[in-house]
Amino acid sequence: MAEIFAHTTIPFTKIDLSLYKIEGYELFLKREDLIHPFVSGNKFRKLKYNLQAAKVEGKTTLLTFGGAFSNHIAAVAAAGKEFGFTTIGVVRGEELESKIAENPTLTFAQNCGMQLHFVSREAYRRKDEAQFIGNLRDKFGDFYLLPEGGTNGLAVKGCEEILGEEGLLADYICVPVGTGGTMAGLVKASKDDQKILGFSALKGSFQASEIRNYTSKTNFEITDSYCFGGYGKIDVELVRFINEFNKKTGIPLDPVYTGKMMYGIMDLLKKGYFKENSRIFAVHTGGLQGIAGMNQKLKKKNLPLID
């Protein structure tokens, strides 16, 4: 396990902004998606110290939570298979149990050996309650608990390592935001004169309160202006942008997180949000496994597909 977690030297790719007729800035994308084929991006960072803690505590089972196309579910399943843990995924939506074969994410998780446990949306909302967790322990026995999205203190510690020395040279650090754990790590690791800009994948900027649980720094801002209506929502314009970005740069983007962030960055560059001659550092948080599931949705709606 130590070998894979020691391999965290990830390249920065400079984006040629002239392709977008933008001048006066430098934009770099850290390819965290290249860390590992299946446990990639911020999921790798969040799991790093948690899996080490599970080993130290003598735990042999990991239990976590997620929705139908959860990157976290897929990453935990893959990590469990690779590092010898039994894995259990508590999945939101009882109706999904009969549709596993139609769902690329859940099929992948199951093929990795993850036991899927489906609960109603009402029950899922109680996932953080002690009684709910106690019932799961009664059913499955002892396990190491990983919260939805993987965010806890050890996850934030792992995400602090994303920046590295090169990242500290940036004026702005941009990151997609789900639960807020990745951004919390970046804020903690940043210098006070850097601005951390989070692009929420959901409506609202409520993740700010989660970030404040881990750091007293205030050099950050979250915008939901580019959430495209909410979590997992997408339209033709975003699909077109993702495909165009891939064609121009050779870099694939996921539609739930990084695609929305990059769309937002390009729009803000054109609007003059960033100070002139600034260096902008963006984090590719992975999640490419979700493209197959999103394309299923797009196909049903007769919309263009993600390349």
Phi and psi restraints in degrees (value plus and minus 20) as a CYANA .aco file:
   2 ALA   PHI     -82.6   -42.6
   2 ALA   PSI     -55.1   -15.1
   3 GLU   PHI     -83.0   -43.0
   3 GLU   PSI     -69.0   -29.0
   4 ILE   PHI     -86.8   -46.8
   4 ILE   PSI     -57.4   -17.4
   5 PHE   PHI     -97.4   -57.4
   5 PHE   PSI     -32.9     7.1
   6 ALA   PHI    -103.2   -63.2
   6 ALA   PSI     -39.9     0.1
   7 HIS   PHI    -108.6   -68.6
   7 HIS   PSI      62.2   102.2
   8 THR   PHI    -148.0  -108.0
   8 THR   PSI       2.7    42.7
   9 THR   PHI    -104.2   -64.2
   9 THR   PSI      85.8   125.8
  10 ILE   PHI    -133.5   -93.5
  10 ILE   PSI     115.9   155.9
  11 PRO   PHI     -93.1   -53.1
  11 PRO   PSI     130.5   170.5
  12 PHE   PHI    -117.4   -77.4
  12 PHE   PSI     114.1   154.1
  13 THR   PHI    -131.2   -91.2
  13 THR   PSI     104.9   144.9
  14 LYS   PHI    -101.5   -61.5
  14 LYS   PSI     107.5   147.5
  15 ILE   PHI    -108.2   -68.2
  15 ILE   PSI     108.3   148.3
  16 ASP   PHI     -97.6   -57.6
  16 ASP   PSI      77.4   117.4
  17 LEU   PHI     -90.4   -50.4
  17 LEU   PSI     -35.5     4.5
  18 SER   PHI     -84.9   -44.9
  18 SER   PSI     -43.4    -3.4
  19 LEU   PHI     -83.9   -43.9
  19 LEU   PSI     -40.9    -0.9
  20 TYR   PHI    -131.0   -91.0
  20 TYR   PSI      -6.0    34.0
  21 LYS   PHI      36.9    76.9
  21 LYS   PSI      20.8    60.8
  22 ILE   PHI    -137.9   -97.9
  22 ILE   PSI     112.4   152.4
  23 GLU   PHI    -149.3  -109.3
  23 GLU   PSI     140.3   180.3
  24 GLY   PHI      71.0   111.0
  24 GLY   PSI      -9.1    30.9
  25 TYR   PHI    -161.1  -121.1
  25 TYR   PSI     140.7   180.7
  26 GLU   PHI    -140.5  -100.5
  26 GLU   PSI     108.2   148.2
  27 LEU   PHI    -142.9  -102.9
  27 LEU   PSI     106.0   146.0
  28 PHE   PHI    -142.3  -102.3
  28 PHE   PSI     120.1   160.1
  29 LEU   PHI    -136.2   -96.2
  29 LEU   PSI      99.7   139.7
  30 LYS   PHI    -103.7   -63.7
  30 LYS   PSI     100.1   140.1
  31 ARG   PHI    -104.0   -64.0
  31 ARG   PSI      44.9    84.9
  32 GLU   PHI     -81.9   -41.9
  32 GLU   PSI     -40.0     0.0
  33 ASP   PHI     -86.4   -46.4
  33 ASP   PSI     -34.2     5.8
  34 LEU   PHI    -111.5   -71.5
  34 LEU   PSI     -20.7    19.3
  35 ILE   PHI     -78.4   -38.4
  35 ILE   PSI     -66.9   -26.9
  36 HIS   PHI    -174.5  -134.5
  36 HIS   PSI     125.7   165.7
  37 PRO   PHI     -78.3   -38.3
  37 PRO   PSI     -53.9   -13.9
  38 PHE   PHI    -143.3  -103.3
  38 PHE   PSI     -51.2   -11.2
  39 VAL   PHI    -125.6   -85.6
  39 VAL   PSI      56.0    96.0
  40 SER   PHI    -134.7   -94.7
  40 SER   PSI     152.3   192.3
  41 GLY   PHI      40.3    80.3
  41 GLY   PSI    -164.0  -124.0
  42 ASN   PHI     -88.9   -48.9
  42 ASN   PSI     -39.5     0.5
  43 LYS   PHI     -86.8   -46.8
  43 LYS   PSI     -59.7   -19.7
  44 PHE   PHI     -79.1   -39.1
  44 PHE   PSI     -68.2   -28.2
  45 ARG   PHI     -82.1   -42.1
  45 ARG   PSI     -61.3   -21.3
  46 LYS   PHI     -90.6   -50.6
  46 LYS   PSI     -51.9   -11.9
  47 LEU   PHI    -104.0   -64.0
  47 LEU   PSI     -43.7    -3.7
  48 LYS   PHI     -67.9   -27.9
  48 LYS   PSI     -82.1   -42.1
  49 TYR   PHI     -99.3   -59.3
  49 TYR   PSI     -44.6    -4.6
  50 ASN   PHI     -87.5   -47.5
  50 ASN   PSI     -61.6   -21.6
  51 LEU   PHI     -89.1   -49.1
  51 LEU   PSI     -55.3   -15.3
  52 GLN   PHI     -84.6   -44.6
  52 GLN   PSI     -59.9   -19.9
  53 ALA   PHI     -85.6   -45.6
  53 ALA   PSI     -60.5   -20.5
  54 ALA   PHI     -80.2   -40.2
  54 ALA   PSI     -61.7   -21.7
  55 LYS   PHI     -83.1   -43.1
  55 LYS   PSI     -65.6   -25.6
  56 VAL   PHI     -82.0   -42.0
  56 VAL   PSI     -58.1   -18.1
  57 GLU   PHI     -99.1   -59.1
  57 GLU   PSI     -22.6    17.4
  58 GLY   PHI      55.9    95.9
  58 GLY   PSI      -0.5    39.5
  59 LYS   PHI     -98.9   -58.9
  59 LYS   PSI     121.9   161.9
  60 THR   PHI    -135.4   -95.4
  60 THR   PSI     -26.8    13.2
  61 THR   PHI    -146.5  -106.5
  61 THR   PSI     116.0   156.0
  62 LEU   PHI    -129.7   -89.7
  62 LEU   PSI     113.3   153.3
  63 LEU   PHI    -145.1  -105.1
  63 LEU   PSI     114.6   154.6
  64 THR   PHI    -168.4  -128.4
  64 THR   PSI    -196.8  -156.8
  65 PHE   PHI    -150.7  -110.7
  65 PHE   PSI     134.3   174.3
  66 GLY   PHI     159.4   199.4
  66 GLY   PSI     150.2   190.2
  67 GLY   PHI    -112.6   -72.6
  67 GLY   PSI    -188.7  -148.7
  68 ALA   PHI     -80.1   -40.1
  68 ALA   PSI     -55.3   -15.3
  69 PHE   PHI    -142.0  -102.0
  69 PHE   PSI      12.3    52.3
  70 SER   PHI     -83.5   -43.5
  70 SER   PSI     102.3   142.3
  71 ASN   PHI     -82.0   -42.0
  71 ASN   PSI     -55.2   -15.2
  72 HIS   PHI     -85.9   -45.9
  72 HIS   PSI     -64.5   -24.5
  73 ILE   PHI     -77.8   -37.8
  73 ILE   PSI     -67.3   -27.3
  74 ALA   PHI     -82.5   -42.5
  74 ALA   PSI     -62.4   -22.4
  75 ALA   PHI     -88.1   -48.1
  75 ALA   PSI     -61.6   -21.6
  76 VAL   PHI     -84.6   -44.6
  76 VAL   PSI     -61.4   -21.4
  77 ALA   PHI     -81.0   -41.0
  77 ALA   PSI     -65.3   -25.3
  78 ALA   PHI     -87.0   -47.0
  78 ALA   PSI     -60.8   -20.8
  79 ALA   PHI     -85.2   -45.2
  79 ALA   PSI     -59.8   -19.8
  80 GLY   PHI     -81.5   -41.5
  80 GLY   PSI     -63.6   -23.6
  81 LYS   PHI     -82.9   -42.9
  81 LYS   PSI     -63.2   -23.2
  82 GLU   PHI     -92.3   -52.3
  82 GLU   PSI     -55.0   -15.0
  83 PHE   PHI    -129.2   -89.2
  83 PHE   PSI     -11.5    28.5
  84 GLY   PHI      63.3   103.3
  84 GLY   PSI       7.3    47.3
  85 PHE   PHI    -121.2   -81.2
  85 PHE   PSI     124.1   164.1
  86 THR   PHI     -94.9   -54.9
  86 THR   PSI     119.7   159.7
  87 THR   PHI    -146.8  -106.8
  87 THR   PSI     123.7   163.7
  88 ILE   PHI    -149.2  -109.2
  88 ILE   PSI     108.5   148.5
  89 GLY   PHI    -134.3   -94.3
  89 GLY   PSI      98.5   138.5
  90 VAL   PHI    -109.1   -69.1
  90 VAL   PSI      94.2   134.2
  91 VAL   PHI    -127.7   -87.7
  91 VAL   PSI     113.7   153.7
  92 ARG   PHI     -95.1   -55.1
  92 ARG   PSI      99.7   139.7
  93 GLY   PHI      93.0   133.0
  93 GLY   PSI      78.8   118.8
  94 GLU   PHI     -81.8   -41.8
  94 GLU   PSI     -49.8    -9.8
  95 GLU   PHI     -86.1   -46.1
  95 GLU   PSI     -36.6     3.4
  96 LEU   PHI     -94.9   -54.9
  96 LEU   PSI     -38.3     1.7
  97 GLU   PHI     -79.3   -39.3
  97 GLU   PSI     -54.5   -14.5
  98 SER   PHI    -109.0   -69.0
  98 SER   PSI     -17.4    22.6
  99 LYS   PHI    -143.3  -103.3
  99 LYS   PSI       0.7    40.7
 100 ILE   PHI     -77.1   -37.1
 100 ILE   PSI     -63.1   -23.1
 101 ALA   PHI     -83.3   -43.3
 101 ALA   PSI     -42.4    -2.4
 102 GLU   PHI    -109.3   -69.3
 102 GLU   PSI     -25.1    14.9
 103 ASN   PHI    -134.1   -94.1
 103 ASN   PSI      90.9   130.9
 104 PRO   PHI     -79.9   -39.9
 104 PRO   PSI     -57.9   -17.9
 105 THR   PHI     -87.9   -47.9
 105 THR   PSI     -68.9   -28.9
 106 LEU   PHI     -88.5   -48.5
 106 LEU   PSI     -55.1   -15.1
 107 THR   PHI     -83.5   -43.5
 107 THR   PSI     -63.8   -23.8
 108 PHE   PHI     -80.6   -40.6
 108 PHE   PSI     -67.5   -27.5
 109 ALA   PHI     -80.3   -40.3
 109 ALA   PSI     -64.3   -24.3
 110 GLN   PHI     -84.9   -44.9
 110 GLN   PSI     -59.5   -19.5
 111 ASN   PHI     -86.8   -46.8
 111 ASN   PSI     -43.7    -3.7
 112 CYS   PHI    -100.7   -60.7
 112 CYS   PSI     -23.8    16.2
 113 GLY   PHI      80.7   120.7
 113 GLY   PSI     -16.3    23.7
 114 MET   PHI     -91.6   -51.6
 114 MET   PSI     114.3   154.3
 115 GLN   PHI    -106.4   -66.4
 115 GLN   PSI     101.9   141.9
 116 LEU   PHI    -116.6   -76.6
 116 LEU   PSI     110.3   150.3
 117 HIS   PHI    -142.0  -102.0
 117 HIS   PSI      93.0   133.0
 118 PHE   PHI    -114.8   -74.8
 118 PHE   PSI     114.8   154.8
 119 VAL   PHI    -151.2  -111.2
 119 VAL   PSI     139.7   179.7
 120 SER   PHI     -87.6   -47.6
 120 SER   PSI     140.7   180.7
 121 ARG   PHI     -82.7   -42.7
 121 ARG   PSI     -54.6   -14.6
 122 GLU   PHI     -84.7   -44.7
 122 GLU   PSI     -66.2   -26.2
 123 ALA   PHI     -85.7   -45.7
 123 ALA   PSI     -57.5   -17.5
 124 TYR   PHI     -80.8   -40.8
 124 TYR   PSI     -53.2   -13.2
 125 ARG   PHI     -84.4   -44.4
 125 ARG   PSI     -35.4     4.6
 126 ARG   PHI    -119.0   -79.0
 126 ARG   PSI      -4.1    35.9
 127 LYS   PHI     -82.0   -42.0
 127 LYS   PSI     -40.8    -0.8
 128 ASP   PHI    -115.2   -75.2
 128 ASP   PSI     -22.5    17.5
 129 GLU   PHI    -100.5   -60.5
 129 GLU   PSI     122.5   162.5
 130 ALA   PHI     -78.9   -38.9
 130 ALA   PSI     -59.0   -19.0
 131 GLN   PHI     -86.2   -46.2
 131 GLN   PSI     -59.6   -19.6
 132 PHE   PHI     -83.7   -43.7
 132 PHE   PSI     -65.5   -25.5
 133 ILE   PHI     -84.2   -44.2
 133 ILE   PSI     -59.2   -19.2
 134 GLY   PHI     -81.5   -41.5
 134 GLY   PSI     -59.9   -19.9
 135 ASN   PHI     -84.4   -44.4
 135 ASN   PSI     -55.7   -15.7
 136 LEU   PHI     -87.8   -47.8
 136 LEU   PSI     -57.2   -17.2
 137 ARG   PHI     -87.0   -47.0
 137 ARG   PSI     -56.9   -16.9
 138 ASP   PHI     -82.7   -42.7
 138 ASP   PSI     -56.5   -16.5
 139 LYS   PHI    -100.0   -60.0
 139 LYS   PSI     -62.4   -22.4
 140 PHE   PHI    -129.9   -89.9
 140 PHE   PSI     -28.7    11.3
 141 GLY   PHI      66.7   106.7
 141 GLY   PSI    -184.3  -144.3
 142 ASP   PHI     -91.2   -51.2
 142 ASP   PSI     124.0   164.0
 143 PHE   PHI    -176.2  -136.2
 143 PHE   PSI     142.2   182.2
 144 TYR   PHI    -113.0   -73.0
 144 TYR   PSI     102.7   142.7
 145 LEU   PHI    -109.3   -69.3
 145 LEU   PSI     105.3   145.3
 146 LEU   PHI    -133.1   -93.1
 146 LEU   PSI     102.0   142.0
 147 PRO   PHI     -88.0   -48.0
 147 PRO   PSI     146.0   186.0
 148 GLU   PHI     -75.9   -35.9
 148 GLU   PSI     111.6   151.6
 149 GLY   PHI      58.4    98.4
 149 GLY   PSI     -30.8     9.2
 150 GLY   PHI      62.5   102.5
 150 GLY   PSI     -15.8    24.2
 151 THR   PHI    -100.6   -60.6
 151 THR   PSI     100.1   140.1
 152 ASN   PHI    -175.5  -135.5
 152 ASN   PSI    -193.9  -153.9
 153 GLY   PHI     -79.0   -39.0
 153 GLY   PSI     -60.9   -20.9
 154 LEU   PHI     -90.0   -50.0
 154 LEU   PSI     -52.8   -12.8
 155 ALA   PHI     -86.1   -46.1
 155 ALA   PSI     -63.5   -23.5
 156 VAL   PHI     -82.0   -42.0
 156 VAL   PSI     -60.2   -20.2
 157 LYS   PHI     -78.2   -38.2
 157 LYS   PSI     -63.4   -23.4
 158 GLY   PHI     -84.5   -44.5
 158 GLY   PSI     -59.2   -19.2
 159 CYS   PHI     -91.6   -51.6
 159 CYS   PSI     -40.5    -0.5
 160 GLU   PHI     -82.3   -42.3
 160 GLU   PSI     -43.9    -3.9
 161 GLU   PHI    -103.2   -63.2
 161 GLU   PSI     -23.2    16.8
 162 ILE   PHI     -85.6   -45.6
 162 ILE   PSI     -63.7   -23.7
 163 LEU   PHI     -80.8   -40.8
 163 LEU   PSI     -74.9   -34.9
 164 GLY   PHI      45.1    85.1
 164 GLY   PSI    -199.9  -159.9
 165 GLU   PHI     -84.4   -44.4
 165 GLU   PSI     -58.1   -18.1
 166 GLU   PHI     -85.7   -45.7
 166 GLU   PSI     -57.6   -17.6
 167 GLY   PHI     -85.0   -45.0
 167 GLY   PSI     -45.3    -5.3
 168 LEU   PHI     -94.0   -54.0
 168 LEU   PSI     -25.7    14.3
 169 LEU   PHI    -108.1   -68.1
 169 LEU   PSI     -26.6    13.4
 170 ALA   PHI    -102.1   -62.1
 170 ALA   PSI     133.5   173.5
 171 ASP   PHI    -106.3   -66.3
 171 ASP   PSI     -56.9   -16.9
 172 TYR   PHI    -146.7  -106.7
 172 TYR   PSI     122.9   162.9
 173 ILE   PHI    -142.5  -102.5
 173 ILE   PSI     100.0   140.0
 174 CYS   PHI    -130.8   -90.8
 174 CYS   PSI     120.9   160.9
 175 VAL   PHI    -172.3  -132.3
 175 VAL   PSI     123.0   163.0
 176 PRO   PHI     -89.2   -49.2
 176 PRO   PSI     131.7   171.7
 177 VAL   PHI    -147.5  -107.5
 177 VAL   PSI     105.9   145.9
 178 GLY   PHI    -132.3   -92.3
 178 GLY   PSI    -105.2   -65.2
 179 THR   PHI    -106.0   -66.0
 179 THR   PSI     -39.9     0.1
 180 GLY   PHI      85.4   125.4
 180 GLY   PSI     -26.6    13.4
 181 GLY   PHI     -85.8   -45.8
 181 GLY   PSI     -63.1   -23.1
 182 THR   PHI     -83.6   -43.6
 182 THR   PSI     -64.7   -24.7
 183 MET   PHI     -84.7   -44.7
 183 MET   PSI     -57.3   -17.3
 184 ALA   PHI     -79.4   -39.4
 184 ALA   PSI     -62.6   -22.6
 185 GLY   PHI     -83.6   -43.6
 185 GLY   PSI     -61.2   -21.2
 186 LEU   PHI     -86.3   -46.3
 186 LEU   PSI     -61.2   -21.2
 187 VAL   PHI     -81.8   -41.8
 187 VAL   PSI     -65.9   -25.9
 188 LYS   PHI     -80.3   -40.3
 188 LYS   PSI     -58.7   -18.7
 189 ALA   PHI    -104.1   -64.1
 189 ALA   PSI     -32.6     7.4
 190 SER   PHI     -97.3   -57.3
 190 SER   PSI     143.9   183.9
 191 LYS   PHI    -106.0   -66.0
 191 LYS   PSI     135.3   175.3
 192 ASP   PHI     -81.7   -41.7
 192 ASP   PSI     -47.7    -7.7
 193 ASP   PHI    -109.7   -69.7
 193 ASP   PSI     -15.6    24.4
 194 GLN   PHI    -112.8   -72.8
 194 GLN   PSI     128.8   168.8
 195 LYS   PHI    -127.8   -87.8
 195 LYS   PSI     104.4   144.4
 196 ILE   PHI    -119.3   -79.3
 196 ILE   PSI      99.6   139.6
 197 LEU   PHI    -134.6   -94.6
 197 LEU   PSI      98.1   138.1
 198 GLY   PHI    -122.3   -82.3
 198 GLY   PSI     116.1   156.1
 199 PHE   PHI    -127.1   -87.1
 199 PHE   PSI      83.6   123.6
 200 SER   PHI     -88.3   -48.3
 200 SER   PSI     113.5   153.5
 201 ALA   PHI    -103.7   -63.7
 201 ALA   PSI     -26.5    13.5
 202 LEU   PHI    -141.4  -101.4
 202 LEU   PSI     144.4   184.4
 203 LYS   PHI     -87.5   -47.5
 203 LYS   PSI     114.5   154.5
 204 GLY   PHI      78.6   118.6
 204 GLY   PSI     147.3   187.3
 205 SER   PHI    -144.8  -104.8
 205 SER   PSI      14.2    54.2
 206 PHE   PHI     -83.1   -43.1
 206 PHE   PSI     -38.1     1.9
 207 GLN   PHI     -84.6   -44.6
 207 GLN   PSI     -35.6     4.4
 208 ALA   PHI     -77.7   -37.7
 208 ALA   PSI     -56.4   -16.4
 209 SER   PHI     -87.9   -47.9
 209 SER   PSI     -54.7   -14.7
 210 GLU   PHI     -86.8   -46.8
 210 GLU   PSI     -61.4   -21.4
 211 ILE   PHI     -82.4   -42.4
 211 ILE   PSI     -58.7   -18.7
 212 ARG   PHI     -88.0   -48.0
 212 ARG   PSI     -36.2     3.8
 213 ASN   PHI     -90.1   -50.1
 213 ASN   PSI     -39.5     0.5
 214 TYR   PHI    -134.2   -94.2
 214 TYR   PSI     -33.8     6.2
 215 THR   PHI    -173.6  -133.6
 215 THR   PSI     129.9   169.9
 216 SER   PHI    -115.9   -75.9
 216 SER   PSI     -21.7    18.3
 217 LYS   PHI     -86.8   -46.8
 217 LYS   PSI     129.1   169.1
 218 THR   PHI    -143.1  -103.1
 218 THR   PSI      -5.7    34.3
 219 ASN   PHI    -105.4   -65.4
 219 ASN   PSI      25.3    65.3
 220 PHE   PHI    -161.0  -121.0
 220 PHE   PSI     139.8   179.8
 221 GLU   PHI    -167.8  -127.8
 221 GLU   PSI     124.0   164.0
 222 ILE   PHI    -140.8  -100.8
 222 ILE   PSI     112.7   152.7
 223 THR   PHI    -140.2  -100.2
 223 THR   PSI     121.7   161.7
 224 ASP   PHI    -130.9   -90.9
 224 ASP   PSI      -2.5    37.5
 225 SER   PHI     -86.8   -46.8
 225 SER   PSI     -34.4     5.6
 226 TYR   PHI    -143.1  -103.1
 226 TYR   PSI      11.0    51.0
 227 CYS   PHI    -105.6   -65.6
 227 CYS   PSI     -25.8    14.2
 228 PHE   PHI      35.1    75.1
 228 PHE   PSI      18.2    58.2
 229 GLY   PHI      78.1   118.1
 229 GLY   PSI     -30.5     9.5
 230 GLY   PHI     119.0   159.0
 230 GLY   PSI    -198.0  -158.0
 231 TYR   PHI     -83.7   -43.7
 231 TYR   PSI     108.3   148.3
 232 GLY   PHI      54.5    94.5
 232 GLY   PSI     -14.8    25.2
 233 LYS   PHI    -113.7   -73.7
 233 LYS   PSI     127.6   167.6
 234 ILE   PHI    -175.1  -135.1
 234 ILE   PSI     135.1   175.1
 235 ASP   PHI    -156.2  -116.2
 235 ASP   PSI    -199.8  -159.8
 236 VAL   PHI     -80.6   -40.6
 236 VAL   PSI     -57.6   -17.6
 237 GLU   PHI     -82.2   -42.2
 237 GLU   PSI     -62.3   -22.3
 238 LEU   PHI     -90.0   -50.0
 238 LEU   PSI     -60.8   -20.8
 239 VAL   PHI     -79.2   -39.2
 239 VAL   PSI     -64.9   -24.9
 240 ARG   PHI     -81.3   -41.3
 240 ARG   PSI     -62.2   -22.2
 241 PHE   PHI     -83.7   -43.7
 241 PHE   PSI     -66.4   -26.4
 242 ILE   PHI     -80.0   -40.0
 242 ILE   PSI     -64.7   -24.7
 243 ASN   PHI     -86.9   -46.9
 243 ASN   PSI     -59.2   -19.2
 244 GLU   PHI     -86.8   -46.8
 244 GLU   PSI     -61.2   -21.2
 245 PHE   PHI     -82.7   -42.7
 245 PHE   PSI     -62.6   -22.6
 246 ASN   PHI     -83.5   -43.5
 246 ASN   PSI     -61.7   -21.7
 247 LYS   PHI     -86.1   -46.1
 247 LYS   PSI     -59.8   -19.8
 248 LYS   PHI     -98.3   -58.3
 248 LYS   PSI     -55.5   -15.5
 249 THR   PHI    -132.1   -92.1
 249 THR   PSI     -38.0     2.0
 250 GLY   PHI      58.9    98.9
 250 GLY   PSI      -6.6    33.4
 251 ILE   PHI    -131.4   -91.4
 251 ILE   PSI      98.6   138.6
 252 PRO   PHI     -97.8   -57.8
 252 PRO   PSI     124.7   164.7
 253 LEU   PHI    -141.2  -101.2
 253 LEU   PSI     125.4   165.4
 254 ASP   PHI    -105.1   -65.1
 254 ASP   PSI     133.0   173.0
 255 PRO   PHI    -102.3   -62.3
 255 PRO   PSI     -33.4     6.6
 256 VAL   PHI    -112.1   -72.1
 256 VAL   PSI     -56.9   -16.9
 257 TYR   PHI    -141.6  -101.6
 257 TYR   PSI     -94.2   -54.2
 258 THR   PHI     -86.8   -46.8
 258 THR   PSI     -53.5   -13.5
 259 GLY   PHI     -80.6   -40.6
 259 GLY   PSI     -63.2   -23.2
 260 LYS   PHI     -87.7   -47.7
 260 LYS   PSI     -59.5   -19.5
 261 MET   PHI     -81.7   -41.7
 261 MET   PSI     -68.8   -28.8
 262 MET   PHI     -85.2   -45.2
 262 MET   PSI     -56.8   -16.8
 263 TYR   PHI     -79.6   -39.6
 263 TYR   PSI     -65.1   -25.1
 264 GLY   PHI     -84.5   -44.5
 264 GLY   PSI     -62.1   -22.1
 265 ILE   PHI     -80.7   -40.7
 265 ILE   PSI     -66.8   -26.8
 266 MET   PHI     -82.3   -42.3
 266 MET   PSI     -59.8   -19.8
 267 ASP   PHI     -86.3   -46.3
 267 ASP   PSI     -62.5   -22.5
 268 LEU   PHI     -88.3   -48.3
 268 LEU   PSI     -53.4   -13.4
 269 LEU   PHI     -82.0   -42.0
 269 LEU   PSI     -64.5   -24.5
 270 LYS   PHI     -86.6   -46.6
 270 LYS   PSI     -49.0    -9.0
 271 LYS   PHI    -108.0   -68.0
 271 LYS   PSI     -23.3    16.7
 272 GLY   PHI      57.6    97.6
 272 GLY   PSI       5.5    45.5
 273 TYR   PHI     -85.1   -45.1
 273 TYR   PSI     -63.0   -23.0
 274 PHE   PHI    -102.1   -62.1
 274 PHE   PSI     125.0   165.0
 275 LYS   PHI     -86.0   -46.0
 275 LYS   PSI     128.9   168.9
 276 GLU   PHI     -80.4   -40.4
 276 GLU   PSI     127.5   167.5
 277 ASN   PHI      42.1    82.1
 277 ASN   PSI       2.4    42.4
 278 SER   PHI    -106.2   -66.2
 278 SER   PSI     136.4   176.4
 279 ARG   PHI    -121.7   -81.7
 279 ARG   PSI     106.7   146.7
 280 ILE   PHI    -135.8   -95.8
 280 ILE   PSI     107.1   147.1
 281 PHE   PHI    -130.9   -90.9
 281 PHE   PSI     102.0   142.0
 282 ALA   PHI    -139.4   -99.4
 282 ALA   PSI     129.0   169.0
 283 VAL   PHI    -130.1   -90.1
 283 VAL   PSI     101.6   141.6
 284 HIS   PHI    -104.7   -64.7
 284 HIS   PSI      87.7   127.7
 285 THR   PHI    -107.8   -67.8
 285 THR   PSI      -8.1    31.9
 286 GLY   PHI      63.7   103.7
 286 GLY   PSI    -158.5  -118.5
 287 GLY   PHI      58.2    98.2
 287 GLY   PSI      -6.4    33.6
 288 LEU   PHI     -86.6   -46.6
 288 LEU   PSI     -39.4     0.6
 289 GLN   PHI     -81.6   -41.6
 289 GLN   PSI     -42.2    -2.2
 290 GLY   PHI     -96.4   -56.4
 290 GLY   PSI     -29.7    10.3
 291 ILE   PHI     -83.3   -43.3
 291 ILE   PSI     -61.0   -21.0
 292 ALA   PHI     -80.5   -40.5
 292 ALA   PSI     -64.6   -24.6
 293 GLY   PHI     -86.4   -46.4
 293 GLY   PSI     -59.3   -19.3
 294 MET   PHI     -85.1   -45.1
 294 MET   PSI     -58.8   -18.8
 295 ASN   PHI     -84.4   -44.4
 295 ASN   PSI     -51.2   -11.2
 296 GLN   PHI     -80.8   -40.8
 296 GLN   PSI     -65.0   -25.0
 297 LYS   PHI     -83.7   -43.7
 297 LYS   PSI     -64.9   -24.9
 298 LEU   PHI     -83.2   -43.2
 298 LEU   PSI     -59.4   -19.4
 299 LYS   PHI     -84.3   -44.3
 299 LYS   PSI     -59.7   -19.7
 300 LYS   PHI     -83.4   -43.4
 300 LYS   PSI     -48.4    -8.4
 301 LYS   PHI    -115.1   -75.1
 301 LYS   PSI     -13.7    26.3
 302 ASN   PHI      37.0    77.0
 302 ASN   PSI      19.1    59.1
 303 LEU   PHI    -125.0   -85.0
 303 LEU   PSI     140.7   180.7
 304 PRO   PHI     -79.4   -39.4
 304 PRO   PSI     129.1   169.1
 305 LEU   PHI    -117.2   -77.2
 305 LEU   PSI     137.9   177.9
 306 ILE   PHI    -100.6   -60.6
 306 ILE   PSI     110.3   150.3
